[in-house]
């Protein structure tokens, strides 16, 4: 039984490569792409952001949640 080797491609932070992108807590539409459907922040090992920008993303999401711009959880089911 041969084991397959996984080929890892280096992930590049899109905020470092594209300088015009900013992380702003008031931009709820941009922050939605950084969350899962359940409302969790996507980890940097999956999304590919650097540590500096991941901290900024986390801070922006928490601020937006506090101001009720985005929900704490995903879809509310009633």
C-alpha positions in Angstrom: 0.0 0.0 0.0 1.7 3.2 -1.2 1.2 6.4 0.6 0.6 9.4 -1.4 2.6 12.5 -0.7 0.6 15.7 -0.3 1.9 18.6 -2.3 1.6 21.8 -0.4 1.5 25.1 -2.2 2.6 28.1 -0.2 -0.3 30.3 0.7 0.2 34.0 0.2 -1.6 36.6 2.3 -3.9 38.5 -0.1 -3.7 41.6 2.1 0.1 41.7 1.8 0.0 41.3 -2.0 -2.8 43.6 -2.7 -2.0 46.9 -0.9 -5.3 48.5 -1.8 -7.3 46.0 0.3 -8.0 47.2 3.8 -9.5 45.5 6.9 -12.3 47.7 8.2 -14.8 46.7 10.8 -17.5 48.9 9.1 -17.3 46.9 5.9 -19.6 44.0 6.9 -19.8 42.6 3.4 -16.0 42.1 3.2 -15.9 40.6 6.7 -18.6 38.1 5.7 -16.1 36.4 3.3 -13.7 35.9 6.2 -16.4 33.9 8.2 -17.8 30.5 7.9 -21.5 30.0 7.4 -21.8 29.3 11.2 -20.2 32.7 12.0 -16.7 31.5 13.0 -13.6 33.3 11.8 -11.7 31.2 9.2 -8.2 30.3 10.6 -5.1 31.6 9.0 -3.8 28.1 8.1 -6.9 27.7 5.9 -7.4 31.2 4.6 -3.7 31.9 4.1 -3.3 35.2 5.8 -0.2 36.3 7.7 -0.2 36.6 11.5 -0.3 40.4 11.4 -3.4 40.6 9.1 -5.1 37.7 10.9 -5.0 39.7 14.1 -6.5 42.7 12.3 -9.2 40.5 10.9 -10.0 39.1 14.3 -10.2 42.6 15.9 -12.4 43.9 13.0 -14.8 41.0 13.3 -15.1 41.3 17.0 -15.8 45.1 16.7 -18.4 44.5 14.0 -20.1 41.9 16.1 -20.2 44.2 19.1 -21.8 46.9 17.0 -24.3 44.4 15.5 -23.0 44.8 12.0 -22.5 41.0 11.7 -24.1 38.3 13.9 -22.3 36.4 16.5 -23.6 33.1 15.2 -24.5 32.1 11.6 -28.0 31.9 10.4 -30.7 32.3 13.1 -33.3 29.5 12.9 -36.8 30.3 14.2 
